[in-house]
Amino acid sequence: MDFIFHDFEEINIERPQMVAKLLVNLEQGMQKGLIKNHLSGVTACARQIIAMAGLSADSQYKSRTRKTF
């Protein structure tokens, strides 16, 4: 967890220890979900990690529509 803490400290996130602990807990939740075959739990944890990392797709983005000929 110390490595994660230092990474968050470098990018200036408020309360990096709390964020690091939350990330570790979400990763453990994913692992337990995989072991117990609870895929919805794995998905929920993964979505939270993606949201925390800022990797989620922009909600303003609209997919291109297909042209019909």
C-alpha positions in Angstrom: 0.0 0.0 0.0 3.0 2.3 0.5 3.7 2.4 -3.2 0.2 3.3 -4.0 0.3 6.0 -1.3 3.4 7.6 -2.9 1.9 7.5 -6.4 -1.1 9.4 -5.2 1.1 11.8 -3.3 3.0 12.6 -6.5 -0.1 13.6 -8.4 -1.4 15.7 -5.4 -4.6 13.9 -4.5 -6.2 15.0 -1.2 -6.0 12.3 1.5 -3.8 9.9 -0.5 -3.7 7.3 2.4 -7.5 7.0 2.3 -7.5 6.6 -1.5 -4.8 4.0 -1.4 -6.7 2.0 1.2 -9.9 2.2 -0.8 -8.1 1.0 -3.9 -6.6 -2.0 -2.0 -10.1 -2.8 -0.7 -11.6 -2.7 -4.1 -8.9 -4.9 -5.5 -9.5 -7.4 -2.7 -13.2 -7.3 -3.5 -12.5 -8.1 -7.1 -10.3 -11.0 -6.1 -12.9 -12.4 -3.7 -15.6 -12.0 -6.3 -13.6 -13.9 -8.8 -13.0 -16.7 -6.4 -16.7 -17.0 -5.4 -17.9 -16.4 -8.9 -19.8 -13.2 -8.1 -19.2 -11.4 -11.3 -21.5 -8.5 -10.5 -19.3 -7.7 -7.5 -16.2 -7.8 -9.6 -17.8 -5.5 -12.1 -18.9 -3.0 -9.4 -15.4 -2.9 -7.9 -13.8 -2.5 -11.4 -16.2 0.4 -12.2 -15.2 2.2 -9.0 -11.5 1.7 -9.7 -12.0 3.0 -13.3 -13.9 6.0 -12.0 -11.3 6.8 -9.4 -8.5 6.6 -12.0 -10.4 8.9 -14.3 -10.5 6.4 -17.1 -14.2 6.3 -17.7 -15.6 7.3 -21.0 -16.8 10.9 -21.3 -20.6 11.0 -20.9 -20.8 13.9 -23.4 -19.3 11.7 -26.1 -21.9 10.5 -28.6 -21.3 7.5 -30.7 -21.4 8.0 -34.4 -24.5 6.9 -36.1 -24.5 4.6 -39.1 -25.3 6.0 -42.4 -28.0 4.2 -44.3 -27.9 4.2 -48.0 
